Amino acid sequence: MKKELTAVLVAAVTLLCGCTPKKSAPELTDGELNVYIFDAGKADAAMIYTDTHAVLIDCGEKGFGKEILEFMEQNDISALDCMIITHFDKDHVGGAAKILGSVKVGQVIQSNSPKESGEYERYIERLDECGITPVTVREPLELNFGDVKYTIDPPEKETYDRDPSNNSSLITTVEAGDCHLLFAGDAKDERMAEFISDNKTDYDFLKVPYHGHYQYGLDSFVKNVDPEYAVITCSVKEPEDAKTTAVLKQAGAKVFLTRKAAVKLTCNGSKLDAEYVKTS
C-alpha cells in the first residue's frame, strides 16, 4: 500500500510540475562512436567508426590514401561499410582509388556533379575494376549501421551557375543516441541555404564547409546548426579565415583546426568529446 501511495504522489507531482521523468542516457550497443578527422592539409578525410562498422567521408588528395590505410590498420579497421564522396574536387576524391584498390568497400555514395580531372578518372576506373556501382544521391538517403544513422542530403539542383562542384556537395548527418554530427563538404552559399531551409536540428558537431573560407551565408548556417564543436580542415599555407572562426566562436562553438593536428571525437550516446591528436 505504501509503494502504491508513493507512486501516486510521484505521478501527481509530475503533473503539477508539467514535466516528465528524466530518461536515462542512451547507450550504443556497438560501443562508442569515434570520428577521426585527418590532418590532410587543405583537404577532407574523416573516418567514422564503432566496433562493428566504418564509414569514410572523403579521401583527401592523391597520395593521401596511404595514410588512411595506415590509420585503418592501426585501429583494426579491415574494411569500409561505406565510402561517401561529397563532391569530386581533387582534395576530396584524390585518395579514393588507392583505398578502393586496397580494402573491401561495401558501397560508394557520391555526388551528382562529375568533374574532369585525373583524380576523378582514376576513381571511376578503380570502381569499374572493383565491380562497384556507386550510388549517385538525388533524394535524401538513410543508412543504418547498428545504433548509428546516416542521413545523406543531396543538392537540390543537377547543376549550379556558380561553383557547381562545391555547391553539389553531399551533406551528411550522423546520429548516435543524443549526439548529432554534421559534415558539410564544401557547401557554398546556395547549398548551405538549401540545407537550413529544411533543417530544424541543433548539432553537437560541425565539419565546417569549404575549409573555413568565409562566405556571406555562413552566419545564418552556423546560427541554424548551432554546433558545440566545429572542425575546420585547413593548412598552414591555406589557413582558415579569421572571420569564419569569429562567427563560430560567437555561436558558442569550440573550434579545432586540422592545420594544428588531427581531431578525434568520441560519442557514448549522450555526450560528445573532442580533442587534438598529435601524430609523430
C-alpha positions as CSV (number, residue, x, y, z in Angstrom):
1,M,0.0,0.0,0.0
2,K,2.9,2.4,0.9
3,K,4.5,1.8,-2.5
4,E,1.2,2.4,-4.3
5,L,0.8,5.7,-2.4
6,T,4.3,6.8,-3.3
7,A,3.7,6.1,-7.0
8,V,0.5,8.2,-6.9
9,L,2.3,11.1,-5.2
10,V,5.2,11.0,-7.8
11,A,2.6,11.0,-10.7
12,A,0.8,13.9,-9.1
13,V,3.9,16.0,-8.6
14,T,4.9,15.2,-12.3
15,L,1.5,16.5,-13.5
16,L,1.7,19.6,-11.3
17,C,5.3,20.4,-12.5
18,G,4.4,19.9,-16.1
19,C,7.5,17.7,-16.5
20,T,8.2,14.1,-17.4
21,P,10.6,11.7,-15.6
22,K,14.2,12.1,-16.8
23,K,15.2,9.4,-19.3
24,S,18.4,7.5,-18.9
25,A,21.2,8.3,-21.3
26,P,21.0,6.2,-24.5
27,E,23.7,3.6,-24.8
28,L,25.3,2.5,-28.1
29,T,25.2,-1.3,-28.2
30,D,28.1,-1.4,-30.7
31,G,30.4,0.6,-28.4
32,E,31.4,4.3,-28.7
33,L,31.2,6.2,-31.9
34,N,34.6,7.5,-33.0
35,V,35.2,10.2,-35.5
36,Y,38.8,10.9,-36.7
37,I,39.3,13.9,-38.9
38,F,42.7,13.6,-40.6
39,D,45.3,16.3,-40.8
40,A,45.2,16.2,-44.6
41,G,46.2,19.8,-45.3
42,K,43.6,21.8,-47.2
43,A,41.7,18.6,-47.9
44,D,39.0,16.5,-46.3
45,A,39.1,12.9,-44.9
46,A,37.0,11.8,-41.9
47,M,36.7,8.2,-40.6
48,I,33.6,7.4,-38.6
49,Y,33.6,4.0,-36.8
50,T,32.4,1.8,-34.0
51,D,33.3,-1.7,-33.1
52,T,31.1,-3.0,-35.9
53,H,31.2,-0.6,-38.8
54,A,33.3,2.1,-40.5
55,V,32.3,4.9,-42.9
56,L,34.8,7.2,-44.7
57,I,33.7,10.6,-45.8
58,D,36.1,11.9,-48.5
59,C,39.7,10.7,-49.1
60,G,42.0,13.7,-49.3
61,E,44.3,14.4,-52.2
62,K,46.2,12.0,-54.4
63,G,48.7,10.1,-52.2
64,F,46.7,10.5,-49.0
65,G,45.0,7.1,-49.4
66,K,48.2,5.6,-47.9
67,E,47.7,7.5,-44.7
68,I,44.1,6.5,-44.4
69,L,45.0,2.8,-44.9
70,E,47.7,3.1,-42.2
71,F,45.1,4.5,-39.8
72,M,42.7,1.7,-40.6
73,E,45.4,-0.9,-39.9
74,Q,46.4,0.8,-36.6
75,N,42.8,0.8,-35.5
76,D,41.9,-2.7,-36.7
77,I,39.5,-1.5,-39.4
78,S,39.8,-4.1,-42.1
79,A,37.0,-2.9,-44.4
80,L,34.7,0.1,-45.1
81,D,31.0,-0.4,-45.0
82,C,30.6,2.8,-46.9
83,M,32.7,5.5,-48.7
84,I,31.0,8.9,-49.2
85,I,32.4,11.2,-51.8
86,T,30.8,14.6,-51.1
87,H,31.9,16.0,-54.4
88,F,34.7,15.5,-57.0
89,D,37.3,18.2,-56.3
90,K,40.7,16.6,-56.1
91,D,41.1,17.4,-52.4
92,H,38.1,15.1,-51.6
93,V,38.3,12.3,-54.2
94,G,42.1,12.2,-54.7
95,G,42.8,9.2,-52.4
96,A,39.7,7.2,-53.3
97,A,41.3,5.0,-56.0
98,K,44.1,3.8,-53.6
99,I,41.6,2.9,-50.9
100,L,39.2,1.1,-53.3
101,G,42.0,-1.0,-54.6
102,S,43.3,-1.9,-51.2
103,V,40.4,-2.8,-48.9
104,K,36.8,-4.0,-49.3
105,V,34.3,-1.2,-49.6
106,G,30.7,-2.2,-49.2
107,Q,29.1,0.7,-51.1
108,V,30.1,4.0,-52.5
109,I,27.9,7.1,-52.3
110,Q,28.7,10.0,-54.5
111,S,27.5,13.5,-55.6
112,N,25.8,14.1,-58.9
113,S,28.3,16.5,-60.4
114,P,31.3,14.9,-62.2
115,K,34.4,17.0,-62.6
116,E,37.1,16.3,-65.2
117,S,40.4,15.6,-63.5
118,G,43.0,12.8,-63.3
119,E,41.8,12.0,-59.8
120,Y,38.2,11.6,-60.9
121,E,39.2,9.4,-63.9
122,R,41.3,7.1,-61.6
123,Y,38.4,6.9,-59.2
124,I,36.0,5.8,-62.0
125,E,38.5,3.3,-63.4
126,R,39.0,1.8,-60.0
127,L,35.3,1.5,-59.3
128,D,35.0,-0.4,-62.6
129,E,38.0,-2.7,-61.7
130,C,36.4,-3.5,-58.3
131,G,32.9,-4.1,-59.8
132,I,31.4,-1.4,-57.7
133,T,28.4,0.6,-59.0
134,P,28.3,3.9,-57.0
135,V,25.0,5.3,-55.7
136,T,24.5,8.9,-57.0
137,V,22.3,10.6,-54.5
138,R,19.5,12.7,-55.8
139,E,17.0,12.1,-53.0
140,P,17.7,12.1,-49.2
141,L,19.3,8.7,-48.4
142,E,19.3,7.0,-45.0
143,L,21.8,4.3,-43.9
144,N,21.7,2.5,-40.6
145,F,24.7,0.7,-39.0
146,G,23.7,-0.7,-35.6
147,D,22.6,2.3,-33.5
148,V,24.1,4.9,-35.8
149,K,22.0,6.5,-38.5
150,Y,23.5,8.4,-41.5
151,T,21.3,10.8,-43.5
152,I,22.8,12.0,-46.8
153,D,21.3,15.2,-48.1
154,P,21.8,15.8,-51.8
155,P,21.9,19.1,-53.8
156,E,18.5,20.2,-55.0
157,K,19.8,21.0,-58.5
158,E,21.5,19.0,-61.1
159,T,23.9,21.9,-61.7
160,Y,24.6,25.4,-60.3
161,D,25.6,28.5,-62.2
162,R,28.1,29.5,-59.5
163,D,30.7,27.0,-58.3
164,P,28.8,23.9,-59.4
165,S,31.2,21.3,-57.9
166,N,31.2,22.7,-54.3
167,N,27.5,23.6,-54.4
168,S,26.8,20.0,-55.3
169,S,28.3,18.8,-52.0
170,L,26.5,16.0,-50.2
171,I,25.8,17.0,-46.6
172,T,25.8,14.1,-44.2
173,T,24.1,13.9,-40.8
174,V,25.3,11.3,-38.3
175,E,23.0,10.4,-35.3
176,A,24.2,8.3,-32.4
177,G,21.9,8.4,-29.4
178,D,21.6,12.0,-28.4
179,C,24.6,13.1,-30.5
180,H,24.1,14.8,-33.8
181,L,27.0,15.4,-36.2
182,L,27.1,17.3,-39.4
183,F,29.6,17.0,-42.3
184,A,29.0,19.8,-44.8
185,G,31.6,19.0,-47.5
186,D,32.5,22.2,-49.4
187,A,29.0,23.6,-49.5
188,K,28.9,27.2,-50.7
189,D,26.2,29.8,-50.0
190,E,23.5,28.4,-52.2
191,R,24.0,24.8,-50.9
192,M,24.0,26.0,-47.3
193,A,20.8,27.9,-47.8
194,E,19.1,24.8,-49.2
195,F,20.1,22.8,-46.2
196,I,19.0,25.2,-43.5
197,S,15.7,25.9,-45.2
198,D,14.5,22.4,-44.0
199,N,16.8,21.8,-41.0
200,K,15.3,22.0,-37.5
201,T,18.1,20.3,-35.6
202,D,20.9,21.7,-33.5
203,Y,24.1,19.8,-33.9
204,D,26.8,18.9,-31.4
205,F,29.4,19.0,-34.1
206,L,30.0,20.7,-37.5
207,K,32.7,19.9,-40.1
208,V,32.8,23.4,-41.4
209,P,32.2,23.8,-45.2
210,Y,34.8,24.9,-47.7
211,H,37.9,24.8,-45.4
212,G,36.9,27.7,-43.3
213,H,36.8,30.3,-46.1
214,Y,34.3,32.9,-45.1
215,Q,31.0,33.2,-47.1
216,Y,28.1,35.5,-46.6
217,G,25.7,32.6,-45.9
218,L,27.9,31.2,-43.2
219,D,26.4,33.4,-40.4
220,S,22.9,32.0,-41.0
221,F,24.2,28.5,-41.5
222,V,26.1,28.4,-38.2
223,K,23.3,30.1,-36.3
224,N,20.9,27.4,-37.6
225,V,23.2,24.5,-36.9
226,D,24.4,25.9,-33.5
227,P,27.3,23.5,-33.0
228,E,29.1,22.8,-29.7
229,Y,32.3,21.7,-31.6
230,A,33.5,22.8,-35.0
231,V,36.4,21.5,-37.1
232,I,38.0,23.4,-40.0
233,T,40.1,21.4,-42.4
234,C,42.9,23.8,-43.4
235,S,46.6,24.0,-43.7
236,V,49.4,26.4,-42.7
237,K,49.7,27.6,-46.3
238,E,46.0,27.9,-46.7
239,P,44.6,28.8,-43.3
240,E,41.0,29.5,-42.2
241,D,39.6,33.0,-42.5
242,A,39.6,34.8,-39.1
243,K,36.0,35.9,-39.8
244,T,34.9,32.3,-40.1
245,T,36.4,31.5,-36.7
246,A,34.8,34.6,-35.2
247,V,31.4,33.5,-36.4
248,L,31.8,30.0,-34.9
249,K,33.1,31.3,-31.6
250,Q,30.3,33.9,-31.4
251,A,27.8,31.0,-31.7
252,G,29.5,29.3,-28.8
253,A,31.4,26.6,-30.7
254,K,34.8,25.3,-29.6
255,V,36.9,25.5,-32.8
256,F,39.5,22.9,-33.9
257,L,41.9,23.4,-36.8
258,T,43.4,20.5,-38.6
259,R,46.4,22.7,-39.5
260,K,47.4,22.2,-35.9
261,A,46.7,18.4,-35.7
262,A,44.2,15.7,-36.5
263,V,41.0,15.8,-34.4
264,K,39.2,12.9,-32.7
265,L,35.6,13.0,-31.4
266,T,34.1,10.3,-29.2
267,C,30.3,9.9,-28.5
268,N,28.9,7.4,-25.9
269,G,25.4,8.1,-27.0
270,S,24.7,11.0,-24.7
271,K,27.9,13.1,-24.7
272,L,30.4,14.2,-27.3
273,D,34.0,14.9,-26.5
274,A,36.7,16.3,-28.9
275,E,40.5,16.6,-28.7
276,Y,43.5,17.1,-30.9
277,V,45.6,14.0,-31.7
278,K,49.3,14.7,-32.2
279,T,51.0,12.3,-34.6
280,S,54.7,11.8,-35.0
